[in-house]
């Protein structure tokens, strides 16, 4: 289970508007490989194959995401069966997490 982010983290994104389409495309290229989704407290857990290239792409885009949206927390877990990433946010950011990652 992912640690919950600080309740004090502001729900703000400082990504430049012209960079949004590229970022959404990066997320789409990862999210199209999600095998299962489930709601968890304060967010969503995504299950993916244990593919090294896919997980590298996931960590790259998640690292960029927390640079502009510091209220997100991404926790990657890899076991013998699958890889799972939990995406959580403070209470005010949960609807956004579920909208972006829960579809």
Protein Blocks (a to p, Z undefined) as FASTA:
>chain_A
ZZdddfklccddfbdfklmmmmmmmmmmmmmmpfbdcddehiacddddfbfklmmmmmmm
mmmmmmmmmmbccdddddfkbccddddddfklmmmmmmmmmZZ
